[in-house]
Amino acid sequence: MSDPVRIEADYLIETAFDPARAAEIMAGEQSSGTFVAVPGETPELKARSAARVETVRLIDEVAGPSLPGAGVPAGSAPVYRRAFVTLSWPIDNIGASLPNLVATIAGNLFELKAFSGLRLLDVRLPTAFARKYSGPKFGMAATRELSGVHGRPLIGTIIKPSVGLSAEATGDLVGVLADAGIDFIKDDELQADGPACPFEDRVTAVMRAVNRAADKTGKKTMVAFNLTGEIDEMRRRHDFVLAQGGTCIMASLISVGYAGIVELARHTELPLHAHRNGWGALTRAPSLGWSFPAWAKLWRLAGCDHLHVNGLANKFSEPDESVILSARSLQKPLFDQSPMLAVPVFSSGQTIRQAGGTWAALKSPDLIFTAGGGVVAHPMGVAAGVEAMVQAWEATMSDVAIETQAENSPALAAALDAYPA
């Protein structure tokens, strides 16, 4: 992997203007220029600080603009072209600052009138960022040690109903799941610290149930407690989870922001489970926003250990190809000496049926596979739901058909009937 001396970012653009000229507009807007020449923007200053257009590669033409409000050249019928563009910036413009990096590579670009489409595809960073930000502290290795799960994915579920349960009722549900042998449980992102289910009361009730089950089974279920809030609140909540013997915390990325996640990651002594709720607004339009690999690189840099990637055959709009690309991207190093790998978390309508496709795509057990109804709605009960999921993964990792595996597993056989293909 090369070590760029400049910040580099790749984009997909769509424009009715000459793509090379449009790329120059991007570069000017995001560095020393503006819409007119200004005093002080000398050739020397531009040589020192201006963004550079490194690549412009025409891809194709499209029938019309993907987004409203785009400008067109005067005097002729517009032709809308898509192109791949790479820009670069000297790191001296901002230093190794993650919040200011976001303003540079993904600031006012998206609303520039010259573009009827603009999407950030990838980013490459100088190692100065690796010296400033340490990335994930825990990753898969520590997650396995804390959960006691080795050689296969962690099988998890989500507290449902999402909201409405009291702290005690939440603890009771977690007790059933922990007794059943579940590896991982997460709060729903909608459950935080409301008066109906205060955070500390919930943590106390849940950890009582987790520890009680661990005393019986010898296995301590990992619970990701949602501590999303203001920075000082999150630090206090983390400390409370740690004092109660908890082994994971969770935060909503977009709600907390880059600076909040950086500070939480620096403070934490537990794996940081990162939820991407709200992500769809940044990516669902194919000609606007961010690709997940680029977006996730910055959250990995900030210190996230686990990152949600959706799931195959999910209930949302994301196609399987995008989910697979997202998951694979988390296992690609950010820097030669600091890989900063994160754990992909699969969720959204997952059952035994998605195990095979997920394994075929990743060929790695280093992931968290969370299923709500796919575990707790098993007709033989929650314990059978956990067993069926583990059996499904063991079969697919051994290249055994789950139907064959089910011949010796009543739980898996019942799941095949309950969750048809």
C-alpha positions as a Markdown table, in Angstrom:
| # | Residue | x | y | z |
|---|---|---|---|---|
| 1 | Met | 0.0 | 0.0 | 0.0 |
| 2 | Ser | 1.4 | 3.4 | -1.0 |
| 3 | Asp | 1.7 | 6.2 | 1.5 |
| 4 | Pro | 0.2 | 9.3 | -0.1 |
| 5 | Val | 1.8 | 12.5 | 0.9 |
| 6 | Arg | -1.4 | 14.2 | 0.0 |
| 7 | Ile | -5.0 | 13.5 | 1.0 |
| 8 | Glu | -6.7 | 11.8 | -2.0 |
| 9 | Ala | -10.4 | 11.3 | -2.6 |
| 10 | Asp | -12.3 | 9.6 | -5.5 |
| 11 | Tyr | -15.7 | 10.7 | -6.8 |
| 12 | Leu | -18.3 | 9.8 | -9.3 |
| 13 | Ile | -19.6 | 13.0 | -10.9 |
| 14 | Glu | -22.4 | 13.8 | -13.3 |
| 15 | Thr | -22.4 | 17.1 | -15.1 |
| 16 | Ala | -23.7 | 18.9 | -18.2 |
| 17 | Phe | -20.4 | 20.8 | -18.3 |
| 18 | Asp | -17.0 | 19.6 | -19.5 |
| 19 | Pro | -16.1 | 17.1 | -16.8 |
| 20 | Ala | -12.5 | 18.4 | -16.7 |
| 21 | Arg | -13.8 | 21.9 | -16.0 |
| 22 | Ala | -16.3 | 20.6 | -13.5 |
| 23 | Ala | -13.5 | 18.9 | -11.6 |
| 24 | Glu | -11.6 | 22.1 | -11.5 |
| 25 | Ile | -14.7 | 23.8 | -9.9 |
| 26 | Met | -14.7 | 21.1 | -7.3 |
| 27 | Ala | -11.0 | 21.6 | -6.5 |
| 28 | Gly | -11.4 | 25.4 | -6.3 |
| 29 | Glu | -14.4 | 25.2 | -4.0 |
| 30 | Gln | -12.7 | 22.8 | -1.6 |
| 31 | Ser | -9.4 | 24.7 | -1.3 |
| 32 | Ser | -8.2 | 28.2 | -2.1 |
| 33 | Gly | -10.7 | 29.3 | -4.7 |
| 34 | Thr | -14.3 | 30.6 | -5.0 |
| 35 | Phe | -16.6 | 31.6 | -7.8 |
| 36 | Val | -14.5 | 34.6 | -8.7 |
| 37 | Ala | -10.9 | 35.5 | -8.5 |
| 38 | Val | -10.0 | 37.0 | -5.1 |
| 39 | Pro | -7.1 | 39.2 | -4.1 |
| 40 | Gly | -4.4 | 37.2 | -2.3 |
| 41 | Glu | -4.9 | 34.0 | -4.3 |
| 42 | Thr | -1.4 | 34.3 | -5.8 |
| 43 | Pro | 0.2 | 31.6 | -7.9 |
| 44 | Glu | 2.5 | 30.9 | -5.0 |
| 45 | Leu | -0.5 | 30.4 | -2.6 |
| 46 | Lys | -2.2 | 28.2 | -5.2 |
| 47 | Ala | 0.9 | 26.1 | -5.6 |
| 48 | Arg | 1.1 | 25.6 | -1.9 |
| 49 | Ser | -2.6 | 25.1 | -0.9 |
| 50 | Ala | -4.8 | 24.5 | -3.9 |
| 51 | Ala | -6.5 | 21.1 | -4.4 |
| 52 | Arg | -5.3 | 19.3 | -7.5 |
| 53 | Val | -7.3 | 17.4 | -10.1 |
| 54 | Glu | -5.3 | 14.1 | -10.4 |
| 55 | Thr | -7.7 | 12.1 | -12.6 |
| 56 | Val | -10.7 | 12.7 | -14.8 |
| 57 | Arg | -11.9 | 9.6 | -16.6 |
| 58 | Leu | -15.1 | 9.7 | -18.7 |
| 59 | Ile | -17.5 | 6.8 | -17.9 |
| 60 | Asp | -20.6 | 7.4 | -20.0 |
| 61 | Glu | -23.5 | 9.7 | -20.9 |
| 62 | Val | -27.0 | 9.6 | -19.2 |
| 63 | Ala | -30.3 | 10.6 | -20.6 |
| 64 | Gly | -31.0 | 13.4 | -18.1 |
| 65 | Pro | -30.0 | 14.9 | -14.8 |
| 66 | Ser | -30.1 | 12.6 | -11.7 |
| 67 | Leu | -30.7 | 15.5 | -9.3 |
| 68 | Pro | -32.7 | 18.7 | -9.6 |
| 69 | Gly | -31.3 | 22.2 | -9.6 |
| 70 | Ala | -28.2 | 21.6 | -11.7 |
| 71 | Gly | -27.0 | 24.2 | -14.1 |
| 72 | Val | -26.4 | 23.8 | -17.9 |
| 73 | Pro | -24.1 | 25.5 | -20.3 |
| 74 | Ala | -25.7 | 28.3 | -22.3 |
| 75 | Gly | -26.6 | 28.1 | -25.9 |
| 76 | Ser | -26.9 | 24.4 | -26.6 |
| 77 | Ala | -28.9 | 21.3 | -25.5 |
| 78 | Pro | -27.2 | 19.8 | -22.4 |
| 79 | Val | -25.4 | 16.5 | -22.5 |
| 80 | Tyr | -25.0 | 14.9 | -19.1 |
| 81 | Arg | -21.8 | 12.9 | -18.7 |
| 82 | Arg | -20.6 | 10.8 | -15.8 |
| 83 | Ala | -16.9 | 10.7 | -14.9 |
| 84 | Phe | -14.5 | 9.3 | -12.3 |
| 85 | Val | -12.5 | 12.1 | -10.6 |
| 86 | Thr | -9.7 | 12.0 | -8.1 |
| 87 | Leu | -8.8 | 15.2 | -6.2 |
| 88 | Ser | -5.9 | 15.7 | -3.8 |
| 89 | Trp | -5.0 | 18.2 | -1.1 |
| 90 | Pro | -1.8 | 19.0 | 0.8 |
| 91 | Ile | -2.2 | 17.8 | 4.4 |
| 92 | Asp | -0.8 | 21.2 | 5.5 |
| 93 | Asn | -4.2 | 22.7 | 4.7 |
| 94 | Ile | -5.9 | 21.0 | 7.6 |
| 95 | Gly | -3.3 | 18.8 | 9.4 |
| 96 | Ala | -4.4 | 15.4 | 10.7 |
| 97 | Ser | -7.8 | 16.5 | 11.8 |
| 98 | Leu | -10.7 | 14.1 | 11.2 |
| 99 | Pro | -13.5 | 16.7 | 11.5 |
| 100 | Asn | -11.8 | 19.1 | 9.1 |
| 101 | Leu | -11.0 | 16.2 | 6.7 |
| 102 | Val | -14.8 | 15.7 | 6.4 |
| 103 | Ala | -15.3 | 19.3 | 5.5 |
| 104 | Thr | -12.6 | 19.1 | 2.9 |
| 105 | Ile | -13.5 | 15.9 | 1.1 |
| 106 | Ala | -17.3 | 16.1 | 1.6 |
| 107 | Gly | -18.2 | 19.7 | 2.2 |
| 108 | Asn | -20.0 | 22.1 | -0.1 |
| 109 | Leu | -19.4 | 19.8 | -3.1 |
| 110 | Phe | -22.7 | 18.1 | -3.1 |
| 111 | Glu | -24.7 | 21.3 | -3.8 |
| 112 | Leu | -22.5 | 22.8 | -6.5 |
| 113 | Lys | -24.7 | 23.9 | -9.4 |
| 114 | Ala | -22.3 | 22.4 | -12.0 |
| 115 | Phe | -23.3 | 18.9 | -10.9 |
| 116 | Ser | -26.4 | 16.8 | -11.4 |
| 117 | Gly | -24.7 | 14.0 | -9.4 |
| 118 | Leu | -21.7 | 13.7 | -7.1 |
| 119 | Arg | -20.7 | 10.8 | -4.9 |
| 120 | Leu | -17.7 | 10.2 | -2.7 |
| 121 | Leu | -16.3 | 6.8 | -3.5 |
| 122 | Asp | -13.0 | 6.4 | -1.6 |
| 123 | Val | -10.4 | 8.2 | 0.4 |
| 124 | Arg | -6.7 | 7.6 | 1.0 |
| 125 | Leu | -4.8 | 9.3 | 3.8 |
| 126 | Pro | -1.2 | 10.1 | 4.8 |
| 127 | Thr | 0.2 | 8.2 | 7.8 |
| 128 | Ala | 0.0 | 11.4 | 9.8 |
| 129 | Phe | -3.6 | 10.4 | 10.4 |
| 130 | Ala | -2.5 | 7.1 | 11.8 |
| 131 | Arg | -0.2 | 8.8 | 14.2 |
| 132 | Lys | -3.1 | 11.1 | 15.4 |
| 133 | Tyr | -5.9 | 8.5 | 15.6 |
| 134 | Ser | -5.3 | 5.0 | 16.8 |
| 135 | Gly | -8.4 | 3.4 | 15.3 |
| 136 | Pro | -10.2 | 0.4 | 16.9 |
| 137 | Lys | -8.8 | -0.6 | 20.2 |
| 138 | Phe | -10.4 | -4.0 | 20.4 |
| 139 | Gly | -11.6 | -5.4 | 17.0 |
| 140 | Met | -12.3 | -9.1 | 16.5 |
| 141 | Ala | -9.6 | -10.5 | 18.8 |
| 142 | Ala | -10.7 | -8.8 | 22.0 |
| 143 | Thr | -14.4 | -9.2 | 21.1 |
| 144 | Arg | -13.8 | -13.0 | 20.9 |
| 145 | Glu | -11.9 | -13.0 | 24.2 |
| 146 | Leu | -14.6 | -11.1 | 26.0 |
| 147 | Ser | -17.5 | -13.2 | 24.5 |
| 148 | Gly | -15.7 | -16.5 | 24.7 |
| 149 | Val | -16.6 | -17.3 | 21.1 |
| 150 | His | -13.9 | -18.7 | 18.8 |
| 151 | Gly | -13.8 | -20.1 | 15.3 |
| 152 | Arg | -17.3 | -19.0 | 14.2 |
| 153 | Pro | -19.3 | -15.8 | 14.0 |
| 154 | Leu | -20.9 | -14.3 | 17.1 |
| 155 | Ile | -24.6 | -15.1 | 17.0 |
| 156 | Gly | -26.6 | -12.1 | 18.3 |
| 157 | Thr | -30.0 | -10.6 | 18.6 |
| 158 | Ile | -31.6 | -7.2 | 19.4 |
| 159 | Ile | -33.8 | -6.2 | 22.3 |
| 160 | Lys | -37.4 | -6.2 | 21.0 |
| 161 | Pro | -39.8 | -4.4 | 21.4 |
| 162 | Ser | -37.4 | -1.6 | 20.6 |
| 163 | Val | -38.9 | 0.7 | 23.3 |
| 164 | Gly | -41.6 | 0.2 | 25.8 |
| 165 | Leu | -40.0 | -2.3 | 28.1 |
| 166 | Ser | -39.1 | -1.3 | 31.6 |
| 167 | Ala | -35.6 | -1.8 | 32.9 |
| 168 | Glu | -36.7 | -4.9 | 34.8 |
| 169 | Ala | -38.6 | -6.3 | 31.8 |
| 170 | Thr | -35.5 | -5.8 | 29.7 |
| 171 | Gly | -33.4 | -7.7 | 32.2 |
| 172 | Asp | -35.9 | -10.5 | 32.2 |
| 173 | Leu | -35.7 | -10.8 | 28.4 |
| 174 | Val | -31.9 | -10.7 | 28.5 |
| 175 | Gly | -31.9 | -13.4 | 31.1 |
| 176 | Val | -33.9 | -15.7 | 28.8 |
| 177 | Leu | -31.5 | -15.0 | 25.9 |
| 178 | Ala | -28.4 | -15.5 | 28.1 |
| 179 | Asp | -29.7 | -18.7 | 29.5 |
| 180 | Ala | -30.2 | -19.9 | 25.9 |
| 181 | Gly | -26.6 | -19.3 | 25.1 |
| 182 | Ile | -26.8 | -16.3 | 22.9 |
| 183 | Asp | -23.3 | -14.8 | 22.2 |
| 184 | Phe | -24.3 | -11.1 | 21.7 |
| 185 | Ile | -27.2 | -8.8 | 22.5 |
| 186 | Lys | -27.6 | -5.2 | 21.5 |
| 187 | Asp | -29.9 | -2.5 | 22.6 |
| 188 | Asp | -32.1 | -1.1 | 19.8 |
| 189 | Glu | -30.8 | 2.3 | 18.7 |
| 190 | Leu | -34.1 | 3.8 | 19.9 |
| 191 | Gln | -33.5 | 2.8 | 23.5 |
| 192 | Ala | -31.1 | 5.1 | 25.3 |
| 193 | Asp | -31.9 | 6.8 | 28.7 |
| 194 | Gly | -35.6 | 7.8 | 28.7 |
| 195 | Pro | -37.6 | 8.1 | 31.8 |
| 196 | Ala | -39.5 | 4.9 | 31.0 |
| 197 | Cys | -36.3 | 2.9 | 31.0 |
| 198 | Pro | -33.4 | 4.8 | 32.6 |
| 199 | Phe | -29.9 | 3.8 | 31.4 |
| 200 | Glu | -28.4 | 2.9 | 34.8 |
| 201 | Asp | -31.5 | 0.9 | 35.9 |
| 202 | Arg | -31.4 | -1.0 | 32.6 |
| 203 | Val | -27.7 | -1.8 | 32.8 |
| 204 | Thr | -28.1 | -3.0 | 36.4 |
| 205 | Ala | -31.0 | -5.3 | 35.6 |
| 206 | Val | -29.4 | -6.6 | 32.4 |
| 207 | Met | -26.0 | -7.3 | 34.0 |
| 208 | Arg | -27.7 | -9.0 | 36.9 |
| 209 | Ala | -29.3 | -11.4 | 34.4 |
| 210 | Val | -26.1 | -11.8 | 32.4 |
| 211 | Asn | -24.0 | -12.6 | 35.5 |
| 212 | Arg | -26.6 | -15.0 | 36.8 |
| 213 | Ala | -26.6 | -16.9 | 33.5 |
| 214 | Ala | -22.8 | -16.9 | 33.4 |
| 215 | Asp | -22.6 | -18.4 | 36.8 |
| 216 | Lys | -24.7 | -21.3 | 35.5 |
| 217 | Thr | -23.3 | -21.7 | 32.0 |
| 218 | Gly | -19.7 | -20.4 | 32.3 |
| 219 | Lys | -20.3 | -18.1 | 29.4 |
| 220 | Lys | -20.8 | -14.4 | 29.7 |
| 221 | Thr | -23.1 | -12.9 | 27.0 |
| 222 | Met | -21.8 | -9.7 | 25.4 |
| 223 | Val | -24.3 | -6.9 | 25.6 |
| 224 | Ala | -23.9 | -3.6 | 23.6 |
| 225 | Phe | -25.5 | -0.9 | 25.8 |
| 226 | Asn | -26.7 | 2.1 | 23.8 |
| 227 | Leu | -25.1 | 5.1 | 25.6 |
| 228 | Thr | -25.7 | 7.6 | 22.8 |
| 229 | Gly | -25.7 | 11.1 | 24.2 |
| 230 | Glu | -23.6 | 14.1 | 24.8 |
| 231 | Ile | -19.9 | 13.5 | 25.4 |
| 232 | Asp | -19.8 | 13.8 | 29.2 |
| 233 | Glu | -23.0 | 11.7 | 29.4 |
| 234 | Met | -21.4 | 8.9 | 27.2 |
| 235 | Arg | -18.3 | 8.9 | 29.4 |
| 236 | Arg | -20.3 | 8.5 | 32.5 |
| 237 | Arg | -22.5 | 5.8 | 31.0 |
| 238 | His | -19.4 | 3.9 | 29.8 |
| 239 | Asp | -17.9 | 4.0 | 33.3 |
| 240 | Phe | -21.1 | 2.7 | 34.8 |
| 241 | Val | -21.3 | -0.2 | 32.3 |
| 242 | Leu | -17.6 | -1.0 | 33.0 |
| 243 | Ala | -18.3 | -1.0 | 36.8 |
| 244 | Gln | -21.2 | -3.3 | 36.4 |
| 245 | Gly | -19.1 | -5.8 | 34.5 |
| 246 | Gly | -20.4 | -5.1 | 31.0 |
| 247 | Thr | -18.3 | -5.9 | 28.0 |
| 248 | Cys | -19.5 | -3.7 | 25.2 |
| 249 | Ile | -21.0 | -0.2 | 24.5 |
| 250 | Met | -22.9 | 1.1 | 21.5 |
| 251 | Ala | -23.3 | 4.6 | 20.0 |
| 252 | Ser | -25.2 | 6.0 | 17.0 |
| 253 | Leu | -22.6 | 7.5 | 14.7 |
| 254 | Ile | -24.6 | 10.2 | 12.9 |
| 255 | Ser | -26.2 | 11.3 | 16.2 |
| 256 | Val | -22.9 | 11.6 | 18.0 |
| 257 | Gly | -20.6 | 12.9 | 15.2 |
| 258 | Tyr | -17.0 | 12.5 | 14.5 |
| 259 | Ala | -15.6 | 14.4 | 17.5 |
| 260 | Gly | -18.0 | 12.6 | 19.8 |
| 261 | Ile | -16.9 | 9.2 | 18.6 |
| 262 | Val | -13.3 | 10.1 | 18.8 |
| 263 | Glu | -13.6 | 11.2 | 22.4 |
| 264 | Leu | -15.7 | 8.2 | 23.3 |
| 265 | Ala | -13.2 | 5.8 | 21.7 |
| 266 | Arg | -10.3 | 7.4 | 23.5 |
| 267 | His | -12.1 | 7.0 | 26.8 |
| 268 | Thr | -13.5 | 3.5 | 26.4 |
| 269 | Glu | -12.1 | 0.4 | 28.0 |
| 270 | Leu | -14.7 | -1.7 | 26.1 |
| 271 | Pro | -15.4 | -2.5 | 22.5 |
| 272 | Leu | -17.3 | 0.2 | 20.7 |
| 273 | His | -20.3 | -1.1 | 18.7 |
| 274 | Ala | -21.1 | 1.5 | 16.0 |
| 275 | His | -24.7 | 1.8 | 14.7 |
| 276 | Arg | -25.2 | 3.5 | 11.4 |
| 277 | Asn | -28.9 | 4.5 | 11.7 |
| 278 | Gly | -29.6 | 7.4 | 9.4 |
| 279 | Trp | -27.0 | 6.1 | 6.9 |
| 280 | Gly | -29.6 | 5.7 | 4.1 |
| 281 | Ala | -30.0 | 9.4 | 3.7 |
| 282 | Leu | -26.3 | 9.6 | 2.8 |
| 283 | Thr | -26.2 | 6.8 | 0.3 |
| 284 | Arg | -29.6 | 5.7 | -1.1 |
| 285 | Ala | -29.5 | 8.0 | -4.1 |
| 286 | Pro | -26.9 | 6.3 | -6.3 |
| 287 | Ser | -25.7 | 9.7 | -7.7 |
| 288 | Leu | -25.4 | 11.5 | -4.4 |
| 289 | Gly | -23.6 | 11.1 | -1.1 |
| 290 | Trp | -21.1 | 8.6 | 0.1 |
| 291 | Ser | -20.1 | 5.0 | -0.6 |
| 292 | Phe | -19.9 | 2.9 | 2.5 |
| 293 | Pro | -16.2 | 2.0 | 2.2 |
| 294 | Ala | -15.2 | 5.7 | 2.2 |
| 295 | Trp | -17.6 | 6.5 | 5.0 |
| 296 | Ala | -16.5 | 3.6 | 7.1 |
| 297 | Lys | -12.8 | 4.4 | 6.8 |
| 298 | Leu | -13.3 | 7.6 | 8.7 |
| 299 | Trp | -15.3 | 5.8 | 11.5 |
| 300 | Arg | -12.6 | 3.2 | 11.7 |
| 301 | Leu | -10.1 | 5.9 | 12.0 |
| 302 | Ala | -12.2 | 7.4 | 14.8 |
| 303 | Gly | -12.1 | 4.2 | 16.8 |
| 304 | Cys | -15.1 | 2.0 | 16.0 |
| 305 | Asp | -14.6 | -1.7 | 16.7 |
| 306 | His | -17.9 | -3.0 | 15.2 |
| 307 | Leu | -19.7 | -1.5 | 12.2 |
| 308 | His | -23.2 | -2.3 | 10.9 |
| 309 | Val | -23.3 | -3.4 | 7.2 |
| 310 | Asn | -26.9 | -4.4 | 6.9 |
| 311 | Gly | -27.5 | -8.1 | 5.8 |
| 312 | Leu | -28.2 | -10.2 | 2.8 |
| 313 | Ala | -31.9 | -10.3 | 1.6 |
| 314 | Asn | -32.5 | -7.5 | 4.1 |
| 315 | Lys | -35.7 | -5.6 | 4.8 |
| 316 | Phe | -34.2 | -2.4 | 3.6 |
| 317 | Ser | -33.5 | -1.1 | 0.0 |
| 318 | Glu | -29.8 | -2.1 | -0.1 |
| 319 | Pro | -28.9 | -4.8 | -2.6 |
| 320 | Asp | -26.8 | -7.8 | -1.6 |
| 321 | Glu | -23.8 | -6.6 | -3.7 |
| 322 | Ser | -23.6 | -3.4 | -1.7 |
| 323 | Val | -23.8 | -5.3 | 1.6 |
| 324 | Ile | -21.0 | -7.6 | 0.6 |
| 325 | Leu | -18.8 | -4.7 | -0.6 |
| 326 | Ser | -19.4 | -2.9 | 2.7 |
| 327 | Ala | -18.4 | -6.0 | 4.8 |
| 328 | Arg | -15.3 | -6.7 | 2.8 |
| 329 | Ser | -14.2 | -3.1 | 3.0 |
| 330 | Leu | -13.9 | -3.3 | 6.8 |
| 331 | Gln | -11.2 | -6.0 | 6.4 |
| 332 | Lys | -9.0 | -3.9 | 4.1 |
| 333 | Pro | -6.2 | -2.1 | 5.9 |
| 334 | Leu | -6.2 | 1.6 | 6.2 |
| 335 | Phe | -2.4 | 1.9 | 6.5 |
| 336 | Asp | 0.4 | -0.5 | 6.2 |
| 337 | Gln | 1.5 | -0.3 | 9.8 |
| 338 | Ser | -2.0 | 0.4 | 11.2 |
| 339 | Pro | -4.6 | -1.7 | 9.5 |
| 340 | Met | -7.5 | -0.5 | 11.7 |
| 341 | Leu | -9.8 | -3.4 | 10.8 |
| 342 | Ala | -13.3 | -3.4 | 12.1 |
| 343 | Val | -15.8 | -6.2 | 12.7 |
| 344 | Pro | -18.8 | -6.3 | 10.2 |
| 345 | Val | -22.2 | -6.6 | 11.9 |
| 346 | Phe | -24.9 | -8.2 | 9.8 |
| 347 | Ser | -28.5 | -7.5 | 10.7 |
| 348 | Ser | -32.0 | -6.8 | 9.2 |
| 349 | Gly | -34.2 | -9.8 | 8.7 |
| 350 | Gln | -31.4 | -12.4 | 9.1 |
| 351 | Thr | -32.2 | -16.1 | 9.6 |
| 352 | Ile | -30.5 | -19.4 | 9.1 |
| 353 | Arg | -31.0 | -18.9 | 5.4 |
| 354 | Gln | -28.5 | -16.1 | 5.1 |
| 355 | Ala | -25.6 | -18.0 | 6.7 |
| 356 | Gly | -24.6 | -19.7 | 3.5 |
| 357 | Gly | -24.5 | -16.6 | 1.3 |
| 358 | Thr | -22.7 | -14.5 | 4.0 |
| 359 | Trp | -20.0 | -17.2 | 4.4 |
| 360 | Ala | -19.7 | -17.6 | 0.6 |
| 361 | Ala | -19.1 | -13.8 | 0.2 |
| 362 | Leu | -16.6 | -13.3 | 3.1 |
| 363 | Lys | -15.0 | -16.7 | 3.7 |
| 364 | Ser | -14.3 | -15.5 | 7.2 |
| 365 | Pro | -16.0 | -16.2 | 10.5 |
| 366 | Asp | -14.9 | -12.8 | 11.8 |
| 367 | Leu | -18.3 | -11.1 | 12.0 |
| 368 | Ile | -21.3 | -10.6 | 14.2 |
| 369 | Phe | -24.5 | -12.1 | 12.8 |
| 370 | Thr | -27.6 | -10.6 | 14.6 |
| 371 | Ala | -31.1 | -11.9 | 14.1 |
| 372 | Gly | -34.2 | -10.8 | 15.9 |
| 373 | Gly | -37.1 | -12.9 | 14.7 |
| 374 | Gly | -34.6 | -15.3 | 13.2 |
| 375 | Val | -33.7 | -16.4 | 16.8 |
| 376 | Val | -36.4 | -15.4 | 19.2 |
| 377 | Ala | -39.3 | -16.5 | 17.0 |
| 378 | His | -38.1 | -20.1 | 16.6 |
| 379 | Pro | -41.0 | -22.5 | 17.2 |
| 380 | Met | -39.1 | -24.5 | 19.7 |
| 381 | Gly | -38.0 | -21.5 | 21.8 |
| 382 | Val | -35.1 | -19.1 | 22.1 |
| 383 | Ala | -32.5 | -21.8 | 23.0 |
| 384 | Ala | -33.5 | -23.7 | 19.9 |
| 385 | Gly | -33.2 | -20.5 | 17.8 |
| 386 | Val | -29.6 | -20.0 | 19.0 |
| 387 | Glu | -28.7 | -23.7 | 18.4 |
| 388 | Ala | -30.2 | -23.6 | 14.9 |
| 389 | Met | -28.2 | -20.5 | 14.0 |
| 390 | Val | -25.0 | -22.0 | 15.3 |
| 391 | Gln | -25.7 | -25.3 | 13.5 |
| 392 | Ala | -26.4 | -23.4 | 10.3 |
| 393 | Trp | -23.1 | -21.6 | 10.5 |
| 394 | Glu | -21.1 | -24.7 | 11.4 |
| 395 | Ala | -22.6 | -26.5 | 8.4 |
| 396 | Thr | -21.9 | -23.8 | 5.9 |
| 397 | Met | -18.4 | -23.3 | 7.1 |
| 398 | Ser | -17.8 | -27.0 | 6.7 |
| 399 | Asp | -19.3 | -27.1 | 3.2 |
| 400 | Val | -22.3 | -29.2 | 4.4 |
| 401 | Ala | -25.8 | -28.4 | 3.2 |
| 402 | Ile | -27.9 | -27.2 | 6.1 |
| 403 | Glu | -30.6 | -29.7 | 5.1 |
| 404 | Thr | -28.0 | -32.5 | 5.8 |
| 405 | Gln | -26.9 | -30.9 | 9.1 |
| 406 | Ala | -30.6 | -30.7 | 10.1 |
| 407 | Glu | -30.9 | -34.5 | 10.0 |
| 408 | Asn | -29.1 | -34.6 | 13.3 |
| 409 | Ser | -30.4 | -31.2 | 14.7 |
| 410 | Pro | -34.1 | -31.0 | 15.5 |
| 411 | Ala | -33.6 | -27.3 | 16.1 |
| 412 | Leu | -32.2 | -26.6 | 12.7 |
| 413 | Ala | -34.9 | -28.8 | 11.1 |
| 414 | Ala | -37.6 | -26.8 | 12.7 |
| 415 | Ala | -35.9 | -23.6 | 11.6 |
| 416 | Leu | -35.9 | -24.8 | 8.0 |
| 417 | Asp | -39.7 | -25.1 | 8.2 |
| 418 | Ala | -40.1 | -21.8 | 10.1 |
| 419 | Tyr | -38.0 | -19.7 | 7.8 |
| 420 | Pro | -38.6 | -20.9 | 4.3 |
| 421 | Ala | -36.2 | -19.9 | 1.5 |
